[in-house]
Amino acid sequence: MEDEQFVIFDLGCEQYGVEISQVREIIRPKDMTRIPNAPDYVEGVINLRGQVTTIINLGRRLGFPDKEKDKIKVTKKSSNMLNITRTSF
């Protein structure tokens, strides 16, 4: 049996994990461009190596109170799409 590896992150007072094979990379926050009239959980967009990518605050999306964020997790959603989530690690 193979060992499974997970990226662990905090949401609220709980810890969650995502299989490491689903995480493309973890990056430090970059300058974001805000999107007018976007939902409050959409923090903005960044240019990630030429691809305009939406940053979503997963904690806020799920109704958790805001807390300090210091990393952005880039996960694979499908073969040509990325899911970008800003969380605390």
trRosetta pair geometry for C-beta under 8 A, 3 or more apart (Angstrom, degrees):
i j d omega theta_ij theta_ji phi_ij phi_ji
4 19 6.7 -66 -173 -124 108 93
5 19 7.4 88 80 -160 57 60
5 20 4.2 -14 104 0 101 137
6 17 3.6 15 169 -176 139 123
6 18 6.4 140 -159 64 83 31
6 19 6.0 -56 -104 -99 73 34
6 20 6.1 -138 -101 -38 17 82
7 17 6.6 150 71 -153 41 68
7 18 5.1 -18 56 59 96 89
7 20 5.7 118 -32 -96 85 70
7 23 4.9 61 -11 -44 146 158
7 26 7.1 171 -147 -58 142 127
7 73 6.7 147 129 -132 148 130
7 89 7.8 -53 176 -122 94 119
8 15 5.5 8 -175 179 105 113
8 16 7.2 160 -151 82 59 35
8 17 4.9 -30 -95 -93 67 87
8 89 7.5 111 92 -148 63 80
9 15 7.1 160 83 -153 26 69
9 16 5.9 -25 65 63 76 84
9 17 7.6 145 17 -92 67 38
9 18 7.6 6 11 1 110 101
9 71 7.9 -129 -117 73 119 123
9 73 6.7 -87 -55 -40 154 146
9 87 4.5 54 170 121 138 140
9 88 6.6 141 -169 80 88 47
9 89 5.2 -57 -112 -97 83 68
10 13 7.9 -26 -165 -141 102 13
10 14 7.1 149 -152 83 62 41
10 15 5.7 -42 -94 -99 63 66
10 16 7.7 140 -111 17 16 78
10 67 7.8 -52 112 77 120 143
10 87 6.9 166 62 169 57 103
10 88 4.8 -31 58 82 108 103
10 89 7.3 173 9 -104 85 19
11 14 5.8 -20 69 68 77 91
11 15 8.0 136 23 -111 68 21
11 16 5.8 11 11 -2 113 123
11 58 6.4 -74 -105 112 125 106
11 59 5.0 -172 -143 -96 84 86
11 62 6.6 27 177 60 136 143
11 64 5.5 -172 173 -22 81 164
11 87 6.6 -54 -74 -139 82 119
12 59 6.6 161 -40 -141 67 103
12 64 4.0 -125 -63 -129 92 126
12 65 7.3 93 -110 31 76 73
18 22 5.3 -104 165 76 103 121
18 23 5.9 112 103 -54 120 103
18 73 7.4 121 35 166 148 146
18 75 6.3 -74 167 -104 155 138
19 22 4.8 83 72 3 87 106
19 23 7.7 -168 97 -10 47 87
20 23 5.6 -57 -152 32 45 111
22 75 5.1 16 145 -157 88 105
22 76 5.7 -125 -157 43 59 90
23 26 6.9 -2 177 -48 125 87
23 73 6.2 -64 -133 -169 108 100
23 74 7.0 98 -167 75 66 56
23 75 5.4 -48 -102 -99 52 78
23 76 7.9 -126 -69 -1 9 80
24 74 4.4 -60 62 110 107 101
24 75 6.4 172 1 -112 85 19
24 76 5.8 114 -50 -49 102 81
24 82 6.7 -55 10 -127 150 110
25 74 4.9 10 56 47 74 119
26 71 5.2 -1 -180 -178 106 123
26 72 7.0 159 -160 78 56 46
26 73 5.3 -20 -107 -104 84 63
26 74 7.1 -162 -80 16 33 78
26 89 7.2 36 -161 -50 146 157
27 30 7.3 -14 136 -29 124 102
27 48 7.8 177 17 -124 165 110
27 71 7.2 139 73 -163 31 71
27 72 5.0 -24 66 62 83 100
27 74 6.6 37 1 -20 105 115
28 70 7.3 -35 -133 169 76 68
28 71 6.7 -59 -100 -113 44 57
28 72 7.3 46 140 14 7 93
29 32 7.4 -51 -175 -33 98 108
29 69 7.1 85 -54 116 133 102
29 70 7.3 -106 -9 -155 107 32
29 71 7.6 -140 -36 -117 77 12
29 72 5.8 116 -85 -32 60 111
29 86 6.9 45 -92 -128 106 119
30 46 4.9 99 70 -142 118 134
30 47 7.9 -99 117 49 148 64
30 72 7.9 -57 4 7 81 148
31 46 7.3 133 80 -120 49 93
32 43 6.0 -17 165 130 167 96
32 44 3.5 112 160 82 114 138
32 45 6.6 136 -160 59 82 28
32 46 5.5 -62 -104 -68 71 87
32 55 5.9 -70 -119 23 134 144
33 44 5.3 168 76 -178 39 116
33 45 5.2 -25 59 59 96 84
33 46 7.5 158 13 -83 79 39
34 38 7.6 -153 178 25 69 125
34 43 7.7 -80 -110 163 70 47
34 44 4.7 -70 -92 -96 37 113
35 38 3.9 65 91 -35 109 133
35 42 6.0 -39 49 127 126 125
35 44 5.9 164 -11 -123 81 54
35 45 6.4 76 -52 -15 110 98
35 54 8.0 -15 -23 -125 147 96
38 42 4.0 -91 155 77 126 131
38 44 7.8 162 44 -86 158 43
39 42 5.1 93 61 1 77 101
40 60 6.2 -119 119 162 94 131
41 56 5.8 24 142 -162 95 81
41 57 5.0 -133 -157 58 67 86
41 58 7.7 78 -170 -86 118 16
41 60 4.3 -180 -108 101 82 105
41 61 3.9 96 -157 -73 157 75
42 54 6.3 -45 -145 -172 102 111
42 55 7.3 113 -166 79 57 58
42 56 6.0 -36 -103 -104 57 69
42 57 7.8 -135 -65 11 11 83
43 55 4.4 -53 63 102 107 108
43 56 7.0 173 7 -108 88 15
43 57 5.3 98 -44 -37 110 98
43 86 6.1 0 7 13 153 147
44 54 7.8 -167 114 -147 26 58
44 55 5.6 7 62 43 62 112
45 52 5.4 14 173 -178 131 91
45 53 6.3 150 -157 74 78 36
45 54 5.4 -43 -98 -95 82 50
45 55 6.7 180 -99 2 25 84
46 52 7.7 167 84 -149 32 51
46 53 5.6 -26 63 63 78 92
46 55 6.1 61 -9 -41 103 116
46 84 7.7 -159 36 -180 110 165
47 50 6.8 27 -178 -79 96 14
47 51 7.3 140 -160 64 55 34
47 52 6.1 -31 -99 -93 64 59
47 53 7.6 134 -116 16 16 85
48 51 5.2 -35 70 66 84 90
48 52 7.9 136 21 -111 76 11
48 53 4.6 3 9 5 122 137
48 74 7.3 143 -158 -105 158 142
48 82 7.7 -79 75 72 152 164
48 84 7.6 -170 -34 -89 151 139
51 82 7.5 96 124 14 143 133
53 74 7.9 -13 -180 -119 157 109
53 82 6.0 -26 -131 77 121 127
53 84 5.1 97 156 -29 114 148
54 84 6.2 169 84 48 53 117
55 72 6.6 -63 -127 -129 109 129
55 84 5.3 -70 -103 119 53 122
55 85 7.9 131 -160 -115 61 14
55 86 5.5 41 -178 -33 105 116
56 61 6.0 19 170 -46 108 138
56 83 7.7 -43 30 -174 128 78
56 84 6.5 130 17 86 80 71
56 85 5.7 -37 73 -107 91 62
56 86 7.0 -177 81 13 38 83
57 60 3.9 35 106 23 118 116
57 61 6.3 161 89 -21 62 86
57 66 7.6 -17 178 -111 145 89
57 69 7.4 -101 -125 -67 97 157
57 85 7.9 103 -126 -161 16 66
57 86 5.3 -38 -99 63 62 107
58 61 5.4 -54 -144 35 33 117
58 62 6.3 16 161 -6 67 109
58 85 4.5 21 -37 -157 120 116
58 86 7.2 179 3 56 81 51
58 87 5.7 -19 41 -72 119 105
59 62 6.2 -69 -149 46 26 98
59 64 4.0 -75 -171 66 88 120
59 65 7.7 -40 155 71 118 29
59 66 6.9 128 103 -107 127 42
59 67 7.1 -76 148 26 172 89
59 87 6.6 128 -30 -117 102 80
60 63 7.6 55 -172 -67 30 16
60 64 7.0 -84 -67 59 30 71
60 66 6.4 16 -75 -80 101 83
64 67 7.9 -48 136 -2 111 103
67 88 6.1 -43 101 -29 110 143
68 88 6.2 78 90 -96 69 124
69 86 5.0 42 -179 158 147 101
69 87 6.5 -139 -133 172 100 6
69 88 5.6 -113 -112 -65 51 74
70 88 6.4 56 21 -123 84 68
70 89 7.1 -100 71 31 94 85
71 86 7.6 167 92 -149 43 59
71 87 6.7 -28 74 70 88 65
71 88 7.3 107 29 -134 92 25
71 89 4.8 3 26 -2 144 119
72 84 6.1 1 178 -172 111 95
72 85 7.1 159 -160 81 64 38
72 86 5.1 -33 -104 -97 79 72
73 84 7.5 159 81 -154 50 47
73 85 5.0 -17 60 65 97 92
73 86 7.8 174 18 -90 72 23
73 87 6.1 -9 0 29 117 110
73 89 7.9 127 -60 -65 109 117
74 82 5.7 -20 -167 -170 92 125
74 83 7.7 146 -160 75 45 49
74 84 5.6 -12 -107 -104 70 76
75 82 7.1 137 72 -165 41 70
75 83 4.8 -26 69 65 95 100
75 84 7.9 179 25 -80 69 30
75 85 7.0 8 7 8 111 110
76 79 7.9 22 -171 -90 113 26
76 81 7.9 101 -168 81 56 61
76 82 6.8 -55 -109 -114 39 61
76 83 7.5 16 100 18 8 91
77 81 4.5 -57 70 103 112 103
77 82 6.3 136 6 -150 100 10
77 83 4.3 108 -57 -33 113 102
78 81 4.6 39 45 34 93 106
